[in-house]
Amino acid sequence: MIKRFIIASTILFVANLSFAQTPVFVYDSLEKYIERGMSLWQVPGLAISIVKDGKVIFQKGFGIRDINKKDKVDENTLFIIASNSKLFTGTAIANLDYEKNYR
């Protein structure tokens, strides 16, 4: 579970940085990057959504939901994130504090 969170977080972070500079990244190499990362980290499946200015600009599922059933992941697949929501919340609060103090 932690490996999945780390890979998804890394992908979202890199995608956010890259998209802000070069929108072509999302359509050109993001899918290859995700698939390579999934292979390296042995992640069976994930769903990604990139939102900019309140609008979804990219969303897609990759891999499989269940290694026994081989059902495909799509953009509407729900995943159990366990206690990772605490990490998301803590990171968001830390980011807000950083922006307040260093802008």
Secondary structure, DSSP 8 states (H G I E B T S, - for coil): -HHHHHHHHHHHHHHHHHHHH-THHHHHTHHHHHHHHHHHHT--EEEEEEEETTEEEEEEEEEBS-TTT--B--TT-----TTHHHHHHHHHHHHHHHHHHH-
